[in-house]
Structures are given as C-alpha cells and as structure tokens.
Amino acid sequence: MLWSIQPRLVILRATAFGQDGPYRERPGFARIFEAMGGLTYITGESDGEPTHPGYPIGDSIGGLFGAVGVLAALWKRARDPDAPGEEIDLSLTEATFRLLDVLAIEHDQLGTVRSRIGNSNGYSAPAAVFCTSDDHWVTLAGSTNALFAANCRAIERPDLITDPRFASNDRRVRHAAELNDIFAGWCATHPLEEVLARFNAAQGTLAPIYSIDQIADDPQVKAREVITRVADKDFGTVAMTNVVPRFTNDPARLRHAAGDVGEDNDEVFRNWLGLSDQEIERLTARKVI
C-alpha cells in the first residue's frame, strides 16, 4: 500500500529472527538476540555461567545495523533517481551474531567452540582487570613487544622485557597467568592515581574502568562535551551522550530528546509522503498506519 503511494520508499522491517525461516513469527528481546546470537555464551568467567551484559546491548546493535541499512538504501536512490524502493529484512539476532564474525570461521576451519575466558584475552598477555590499592579497577592490554616493554617499565620490572618466556606475544599468551599475577600484585599495592600516572609516563596501555560518575567527571569527556544537555518538554533539559561520530565541515547536534510515540506521524504522512486526509483515514481504518 505505501509503495503504491511512494514507489521509492525504503522500508525497514526489524524483527527477532527475520522475515522467513521457522522462527519468523517468534517475538524477541535483547536477551534473546544476545543468547541466540552467541554473545552470552562467550561472556563470563570460564568456570561460571553464561553472562548477559548489564545493558540490553542487543537492541542497540540491531538499531545500528538498521540505520546503516537504511542509509545504504537511500544512497543508492540518491545516485539513481529511477531506482525503486527497498525492503530491508533485519534480524536482530543475526545483527548480534554478525559482530562475532570470528566464531563462524573458527568453528568451520578449526572445529573450535569458543567459550568464556572471563577478563583474560585470548590474543595477548598480560591482559586482565586489576584492582588498585584504593579499590578502583583498571584494565590492561597490548600485544606488541613495544607495548609490553612500556607496560613493564611502568611497574618498574624491566627484567621482564628480556625474559625468554615473554620474548614474543605467543610466548606471553602461554604464560598469561604468571604475567597477570605480576601485574595484579603491583596494582594491588598502588592507588589508582599513581597507577595511571606511571602508565601514562611510560606510554603503557592501561585504562581505568569507569562508572558513569567517573565518565562525567573525566577531563577528556568535559573538553569534548561528550555529555551534553538537550531540550526536553517534560524536564526542561536532560543530559545525553553527544553526537557520534562528529563531522568537521557539516557538524550535527542534538536538538531535543525523544518525543511521544507517533508525534511526528502527521508531518511524515502529510509533508513527506504527501498523503491526503482521506488517504490517512483509509490507511488508519485498515490499520496500515
């Protein structure tokens, strides 16, 4: 019906499992997308239960894939004015699985079923989450020899740099538990501020694990206005994360917070699609809109 009115219309259909297949009628929520997309199975401690993220990230992942799909379809129509409309079939479970693209080829070529490894890193060492003496948390990574050397200098252990056991990344991964214990022990005896200062001075690859209050108070976040205030009709203004990514020549901005469900329908149907009052009434009666 909508294509008969606007043949170049791009329609996005976002569902749990897509428009075909045996699960096409099933409902879904973020936890279902994360669980059946493989994310939950590989998240958590090695001897613990599969763990969902603390935020329903499966919804957001699907939203990003949907936005990219719509933009790709619109780009084709901008280049070719005669191009017909497009129907986009987005499975939100497949969107989550698509982020984990290594799983499919690993299983196909190596027969590997990737599982949980907690805060370790299967590709580099040392790499884990460490607690400081004042009960803050930091995370460490870095696979190259140069970065490993910088991290060792940060904790005043240059002897580790020339230790044959740690001479390459693959050797360090084989001795990951030992290396992680060394760095964990050092962090446990130093407060966060000193840990960060030492690693920054040595150009190491360590970062604090932030809670929202720490994010809001960070000087980099403040300098770039990563959190900005946006107009809201109920609360006056509210804090929101700013535009990502940022355009230099044609910058965007957040104009207002989200409105009520359907509040822009009239503008879209009348001004964008050019529907008459009679057409809107007919489509509403048929529950098309």
SVG drawing of the C-alpha trace seen along z (x, -y; Angstrom):
<svg xmlns="http://www.w3.org/2000/svg" viewBox="-11 -24 78 54">
<polyline fill="none" stroke="black" stroke-width="0.4" points="0.0,0.0 2.7,-2.5 4.7,-1.7 1.7,-2.4 1.8,-6.0 5.6,-6.4 7.3,-3.8 10.8,-4.9 10.0,-4.4 12.6,-2.5 11.0,-0.2 12.9,1.4 11.5,4.5 13.3,5.2 12.3,8.5 13.8,11.0 14.7,13.6 13.9,12.1 11.1,12.4 11.5,16.1 12.6,19.3 10.9,21.4 11.4,18.7 10.0,15.8 6.9,15.4 8.7,15.6 8.9,12.4 12.2,11.3 14.0,9.0 17.6,8.1 18.4,11.0 17.1,13.4 19.3,11.7 22.3,11.9 21.7,15.5 20.9,17.0 23.5,14.7 26.3,16.2 27.3,13.3 26.0,14.6 27.7,17.9 31.2,16.4 30.7,13.8 31.6,14.6 34.1,16.5 35.5,19.8 34.1,21.7 30.9,19.7 27.5,19.3 27.0,17.5 26.5,13.8 24.4,11.2 25.7,7.6 24.5,5.2 22.7,3.3 20.4,4.7 23.0,4.1 21.3,6.5 18.7,3.8 21.3,1.1 23.3,3.4 20.2,4.0 19.5,0.3 22.9,-0.4 22.6,2.2 19.1,0.9 20.4,-2.6 23.3,-1.5 20.9,0.5 18.6,-2.4 21.5,-4.8 22.9,-2.3 19.4,-2.0 19.0,-5.8 22.4,-6.3 21.5,-4.1 18.4,-6.1 20.3,-9.4 22.6,-8.2 19.8,-6.8 16.6,-8.8 14.8,-5.9 15.7,-3.2 12.7,-1.6 12.0,-1.4 13.7,1.2 12.5,3.5 15.2,4.3 14.9,7.5 16.8,7.1 17.1,10.0 18.2,8.6 19.6,11.9 21.7,12.0 22.9,8.5 24.4,9.6 25.9,12.7 27.4,10.6 29.6,8.7 31.1,12.0 32.2,12.9 35.3,14.9 33.0,17.6 31.8,19.0 35.2,19.4 36.8,20.7 34.2,23.4 34.3,24.2 38.1,24.4 39.3,25.5 36.3,27.1 36.6,24.7 33.7,23.8 34.8,20.6 33.8,20.3 34.2,18.0 37.6,16.7 36.5,14.0 38.6,10.9 41.5,12.6 42.4,12.0 43.0,14.9 45.2,12.8 47.6,11.1 49.2,11.1 49.3,9.6 45.7,8.7 43.1,8.7 41.3,6.5 43.2,5.5 42.2,3.8 44.2,0.9 45.0,0.4 42.2,-2.1 39.6,0.3 39.4,-1.0 39.6,1.1 41.9,0.9 42.2,2.9 45.4,3.8 46.2,4.9 48.9,4.7 50.1,7.4 53.3,5.9 56.7,6.2 57.0,2.4 53.8,2.1 54.8,5.0 58.1,3.2 56.3,0.0 53.9,1.8 56.9,3.5 58.7,0.2 55.5,-1.3 55.7,1.2 59.5,1.0 60.1,4.5 62.4,4.1 63.7,7.6 60.5,9.0 61.3,7.4 64.3,9.7 62.9,12.8 62.9,15.5 59.5,16.7 58.0,13.4 60.0,12.6 57.0,12.7 53.3,12.3 52.6,16.0 55.0,16.9 53.4,14.3 50.0,15.8 51.3,19.2 52.4,17.6 49.4,15.3 48.5,16.5 52.0,15.7 52.2,12.3 48.7,11.3 49.6,12.3 52.7,10.0 50.7,7.0 47.8,7.7 50.2,7.8 51.8,4.4 48.4,2.7 47.1,4.0 49.9,2.1 49.4,-1.3 46.4,-3.7 44.6,-4.5 46.1,-7.9 49.6,-6.6 48.9,-3.6 47.5,-5.9 50.4,-8.3 53.0,-5.6 51.5,-4.0 50.9,-7.4 54.5,-8.3 55.7,-5.0 53.2,-5.2 51.7,-1.9 48.3,-0.6 46.3,-0.7 43.0,-2.4 40.6,-3.0 37.3,-1.1 34.8,-4.0 31.4,-4.1 29.1,-6.8 30.1,-9.4 33.7,-8.9 32.9,-9.3 31.1,-12.5 34.0,-13.9 36.7,-12.9 38.6,-15.9 38.6,-14.4 34.8,-14.0 34.4,-17.5 36.7,-19.0 34.8,-17.4 31.4,-17.7 30.7,-14.0 27.8,-14.5 25.6,-17.4 22.3,-19.0 19.4,-18.6 15.9,-20.2 13.1,-18.0 9.5,-19.1 8.9,-17.2 12.1,-18.1 13.4,-21.3 16.8,-19.8 18.3,-16.4 21.9,-15.0 22.5,-12.8 25.6,-11.5 26.6,-13.7 26.7,-13.1 29.0,-10.2 30.8,-10.4 31.5,-14.2 31.6,-15.9 34.1,-18.7 32.6,-20.6 28.9,-19.8 28.6,-19.3 25.4,-17.8 23.9,-18.5 21.2,-17.0 18.2,-19.3 15.9,-17.7 15.2,-14.5 12.8,-11.8 9.1,-12.8 5.9,-10.9 5.3,-7.8 3.7,-8.9 4.1,-12.6 5.7,-13.1 3.3,-10.9 1.4,-13.8 4.5,-15.5 5.8,-12.3 2.5,-11.2 1.3,-14.7 4.5,-16.6 7.0,-13.8 4.7,-11.3 2.1,-13.8 -0.9,-11.7 -4.3,-13.4 -6.7,-13.4 -8.8,-10.8 -5.8,-8.5 -4.6,-8.8 -8.1,-8.0 -8.3,-5.0 -4.9,-3.6 -5.7,-4.2 -9.0,-2.3 -7.2,0.6 -4.5,0.4 -1.8,-0.1 -0.7,-3.1"/>
</svg>
